[in-house]
């Protein structure tokens, strides 16, 4: 009985999520221009109400650092130092992790 009441309450809270509405994504194109027509996964999820947060924007990151900032220069130099093939800045564990991702990365990262 408690489980049924909890389920009913959860369903009531989600009654106006509008997740069952028709998918409205349409790629923008012009005649003669091919646009891949892969259907996006869960296109209505941005309209869903969060379960525990007040708003999804609570977790959105801020803008990236300016290209002229010290933070950007520091991060850039760290990537150059750590990412070198012959880097002496990396630990052996970091090198092993990099090698793992180099050979097992999902194709979404490489577009191959």
C-alpha positions as semicolon CSV with decimal commas, in nm:
position;residue;x (nm);y (nm);z (nm)
1;X;0,000;0,000;0,000
2;X;0,282;0,244;0,082
3;X;0,450;0,164;-0,250
4;X;0,126;0,222;-0,440
5;X;0,079;0,561;-0,273
6;X;0,440;0,658;-0,348
7;X;0,399;0,556;-0,711
8;X;0,073;0,749;-0,742
9;X;0,237;1,058;-0,590
10;X;0,534;1,033;-0,827
11;X;0,307;0,997;-1,128
12;X;0,096;1,293;-1,014
13;X;0,408;1,510;-0,981
14;X;0,506;1,420;-1,337
15;X;0,160;1,448;-1,495
16;X;0,243;1,776;-1,672
17;X;0,596;1,684;-1,791
18;X;0,471;1,665;-2,150
19;X;0,718;1,387;-2,232
20;X;0,467;1,206;-2,449
21;X;0,431;1,498;-2,690
22;X;0,536;1,456;-3,049
23;X;0,901;1,500;-3,129
24;X;0,940;1,845;-3,286
25;X;1,305;1,835;-3,400
26;X;1,351;1,925;-3,764
27;X;1,697;1,996;-3,907
28;X;1,735;2,330;-4,083
29;X;1,840;2,297;-4,444
30;X;1,787;2,430;-4,791
31;X;1,698;2,249;-5,115
32;X;1,985;2,033;-5,238
33;X;2,171;2,034;-4,905
34;X;2,188;1,703;-4,722
35;X;2,145;1,709;-4,345
36;X;2,181;1,382;-4,153
37;X;1,839;1,287;-4,024
38;X;1,930;1,090;-3,715
39;X;1,647;1,118;-3,467
40;X;1,780;1,275;-3,148
41;X;1,754;1,063;-2,835
42;X;1,499;1,180;-2,577
43;X;1,427;1,517;-2,744
44;X;1,156;1,607;-2,494
45;X;1,375;1,564;-2,184
46;X;1,465;1,935;-2,164
47;X;1,097;2,001;-2,091
48;X;1,087;1,758;-1,797
49;X;1,068;1,890;-1,445
50;X;1,368;1,798;-1,229
51;X;1,296;1,553;-0,947
52;X;1,508;1,712;-0,678
53;X;1,635;2,044;-0,812
54;X;1,449;2,368;-0,848
55;X;1,574;2,406;-1,205
56;X;1,813;2,229;-1,446
57;X;2,012;2,552;-1,475
58;X;2,142;2,499;-1,121
59;X;2,410;2,269;-1,261
60;X;2,503;2,456;-1,578
61;X;2,867;2,560;-1,585
62;X;2,975;2,919;-1,624
63;X;3,136;3,048;-1,941
64;X;3,487;2,938;-2,033
65;X;3,776;3,162;-1,933
66;X;3,869;3,442;-2,171
67;X;4,150;3,358;-2,414
68;X;4,350;3,646;-2,268
69;X;4,311;3,533;-1,905
70;X;4,574;3,381;-1,678
71;X;4,341;3,086;-1,614
72;X;4,322;3,005;-1,985
73;X;4,702;3,031;-2,023
74;X;4,757;2,810;-1,716
75;X;4,515;2,544;-1,841
76;X;4,658;2,553;-2,193
77;X;5,012;2,508;-2,065
78;X;4,903;2,224;-1,837
79;X;4,741;2,043;-2,128
80;X;5,055;2,089;-2,339
81;X;5,277;1,955;-2,058
82;X;5,054;1,663;-1,960
83;X;4,944;1,572;-2,311
84;X;5,287;1,540;-2,470
85;X;5,363;1,188;-2,587
86;X;5,690;1,196;-2,393
87;X;5,556;1,393;-2,095
88;X;5,754;1,368;-1,774
89;X;5,477;1,555;-1,590
90;X;5,234;1,262;-1,596
91;X;5,235;0,985;-1,341
92;X;5,248;0,626;-1,469
93;X;4,881;0,590;-1,368
94;X;4,783;0,898;-1,572
95;X;4,969;0,757;-1,872
96;X;4,786;0,423;-1,836
97;X;4,450;0,605;-1,818
98;X;4,536;0,806;-2,131
99;X;4,635;0,490;-2,318
100;X;4,311;0,321;-2,214
101;X;4,098;0,606;-2,348
102;X;4,309;0,632;-2,662
103;X;4,220;0,275;-2,759
104;X;3,869;0,240;-2,615
105;X;3,714;0,582;-2,659
106;X;3,361;0,593;-2,792
107;X;3,330;0,711;-3,151
108;X;3,138;1,018;-3,031
109;X;3,473;1,161;-2,926
110;X;3,651;1,099;-3,256
111;X;3,372;1,110;-3,518
112;X;3,516;0,799;-3,681
